[in-house]
Amino acid sequence: LSKNQQYGIDGKNYVAQCAKLYSVNATWFKFGEAGTLVMKKPEQVKTTFATYTLKESIGEGGSGVVYSADEGNGNLVAIKVLDPAKATKEKLKRFENEYRFCSRNKHPNIITVLDHGLTEEQASFFVMPLYKGSIRELVGKLPPREALTIFEKILDGVDAAHKLGVTHRDLKPENILSNGPGADLVIADFGIAEFEEEEIFTAVETKDGA
């Protein structure tokens, strides 16, 4: 592996040294195909009332990985896990803001968080509905009327987020999830969204005081 050659040490020691550098457990990581260090996929994650069996990676970003998972009754969900090695204070706050916003969300065109917790390795995660794909697969394949309907739903979701003080900042076809033509769609991945902290804290305080 390229990293081994660079440092002149075996893979196990390299993982241990990187884990020490980031103050995380070495057993949480493995080598990727290019010799880079990547987070291992947890086999299962648990919350207070549910156990989820993780299946495969369906997306990866700058701070974590999204997996498909079985919630134990055959129903599939999506689980976003924050990579401990990338969990800077800023990214952890963004992850928290994304969770808080999406867990309170009631708008049909914004992704909803269903559950959340910590893995055995103390990595934060949250659970979302699983969609078949994004509208990337639909681009250029729809008649104008259907395309306009999709555009209207996206605008509705963006407008609802803006009214709550949230700017997505990464709106693209891959972040608009759908179960196919004619089905509902949602705006997802608020990982780098801009949140007006006053709005977030006010909403949380109002909810806690209700």
C-alpha positions in Angstrom: 0.0 0.0 0.0 1.2 3.5 -0.8 1.0 4.7 2.8 3.0 1.7 4.0 5.7 2.5 1.5 5.8 6.1 2.5 6.1 5.5 6.2 8.1 2.2 6.1 5.7 0.5 8.6 3.2 -2.3 8.4 -0.5 -1.6 7.9 -1.5 -2.5 11.4 1.0 0.0 12.9 0.0 2.7 10.4 -3.6 2.4 11.4 -2.7 2.5 15.1 -0.6 5.7 14.5 -3.4 7.4 12.6 -5.9 6.4 15.3 -3.7 7.9 17.9 -3.3 11.1 15.9 -7.1 11.5 15.7 -7.8 10.2 19.2 -10.0 7.4 18.0 -10.0 3.6 18.3 -7.8 1.8 15.7 -10.4 -1.0 15.3 -12.8 1.4 13.7 -10.8 1.8 10.5 -9.4 -0.2 7.6 -7.4 0.5 4.4 -9.3 1.5 1.3 -8.4 0.4 -2.2 -5.9 3.2 -2.7 -4.2 2.7 0.6 -6.2 5.4 2.4 -7.7 5.0 5.8 -11.5 4.6 5.8 -14.1 3.9 8.5 -15.2 0.3 8.8 -18.9 -0.4 8.3 -20.6 -1.2 11.6 -22.5 -4.5 11.4 -25.4 -3.2 13.6 -26.3 0.0 15.4 -28.9 0.3 18.2 -31.1 3.0 19.6 -33.4 2.9 22.6 -36.2 1.0 20.8 -34.6 -0.4 17.6 -31.7 -2.4 16.2 -30.6 -1.8 12.6 -28.5 -4.1 10.5 -26.3 -2.2 8.0 -26.1 -3.5 4.5 -24.2 -1.5 1.9 -22.8 2.0 1.4 -25.1 4.1 -0.7 -23.3 7.5 -0.4 -20.3 9.1 1.1 -19.5 12.7 1.9 -16.8 14.9 3.5 -17.9 13.9 7.0 -19.4 10.4 6.9 -21.1 7.6 5.1 -24.7 6.7 4.3 -25.7 3.0 4.5 -28.9 1.1 3.6 -30.1 -0.8 6.6 -32.7 -3.3 7.7 -34.7 -2.2 10.8 -35.4 -5.8 11.7 -38.9 -6.3 10.1 -37.8 -6.2 6.5 -38.2 -2.5 6.2 -35.2 -0.7 4.7 -34.0 2.7 5.9 -30.9 4.9 5.3 -28.4 5.6 8.1 -25.9 8.4 8.0 -22.8 7.7 10.2 -20.4 10.5 11.1 -16.8 9.3 10.6 -15.0 9.7 14.0 -11.7 10.6 12.2 -13.4 13.5 10.4 -15.5 14.6 13.4 -14.0 18.0 14.0 -15.9 20.4 16.3 -17.3 22.2 13.3 -18.5 19.0 11.5 -20.0 17.6 14.7 -22.0 20.9 15.1 -23.1 20.7 11.4 -24.2 17.1 12.0 -26.1 18.1 15.1 -27.8 21.0 13.2 -28.7 18.7 10.3 -30.2 16.2 12.8 -32.2 18.8 14.8 -33.6 20.4 11.7 -34.6 17.2 9.9 -36.0 15.5 13.0 -38.4 18.5 13.5 -39.2 18.8 9.8 -42.8 18.3 8.8 -42.6 19.5 5.2 -43.2 16.7 2.6 -40.3 17.8 0.4 -37.6 17.8 3.0 -36.0 14.7 4.3 -37.1 13.6 7.8 -34.9 12.0 10.5 -36.6 9.0 12.2 -34.2 8.0 14.9 -30.6 8.6 16.1 -27.9 7.3 18.4 -24.3 6.3 18.8 -22.5 3.2 17.4 -20.5 0.9 19.8 -17.5 3.0 18.6 -19.3 6.2 19.8 -19.8 7.4 16.2 -23.0 9.6 15.9 -25.6 8.4 13.4 -29.2 9.2 12.4 -31.8 7.2 10.5 -33.9 8.4 7.5 -36.3 6.9 5.0 -34.6 5.1 2.2 -35.4 6.3 -1.3 -34.7 4.4 -4.6 -32.5 7.1 -6.0 -32.1 10.7 -6.9 -33.6 12.7 -9.7 -30.3 12.5 -11.5 -31.7 9.4 -13.2 -34.7 11.5 -14.3 -32.8 14.4 -15.9 -33.6 14.7 -19.6 -36.1 11.9 -19.5 -39.3 13.6 -18.4 -41.9 15.5 -20.4 -42.0 19.3 -19.6 -45.1 19.1 -17.4 -43.7 16.4 -15.1 -40.3 18.3 -14.9 -42.2 21.4 -13.9 -44.0 19.5 -11.2 -40.7 18.3 -9.8 -39.3 21.8 -9.9 -42.3 23.2 -8.0 -41.8 20.6 -5.2 -38.1 21.5 -5.0 -38.9 25.2 -4.7 -41.5 24.4 -2.0 -38.9 22.5 0.0 -36.3 25.2 -0.4 -38.8 27.9 0.5 -39.8 26.1 3.7 -36.2 25.7 4.7 -35.4 29.4 4.1 -38.4 30.4 6.2 -36.7 28.5 9.1 -33.4 30.2 8.5 -31.7 27.3 6.7 -29.9 27.6 3.4 -29.0 24.3 1.8 -25.9 25.5 -0.1 -25.4 22.2 -2.0 -28.6 21.8 -4.1 -28.1 19.4 -7.0 -29.9 16.5 -8.6 -28.0 13.9 -6.4 -29.4 15.6 -3.2 -33.0 15.4 -4.4 -34.3 11.9 -3.5 -37.2 10.2 -5.1 -38.8 6.8 -5.6 -39.3 7.4 -9.3 -41.4 9.4 -11.8 -44.6 10.6 -10.2 -43.5 9.8 -6.7 -42.9 12.3 -3.9 -39.4 13.7 -3.6 -37.4 15.3 -0.8 -34.4 17.5 -0.5 -31.6 15.7 1.5 -28.1 16.2 2.7 -28.1 19.3 4.8 -24.5 18.5 5.8 -23.0 21.8 4.7 -26.2 23.9 5.0 -26.0 27.3 6.7 -28.1 27.4 9.9 -29.0 30.6 11.6 -28.1 29.6 15.1 -30.7 31.8 16.7 -33.4 30.0 14.8 -32.1 26.6 15.7 -31.8 27.4 19.4 -35.1 29.2 19.6 -36.9 26.2 18.0 -35.2 23.8 20.4 -36.0 26.0 23.5 -39.6 26.3 22.4 -39.9 22.6 21.9 -38.3 21.8 25.3 -40.5 24.3 27.0 -43.7 23.2 25.4 
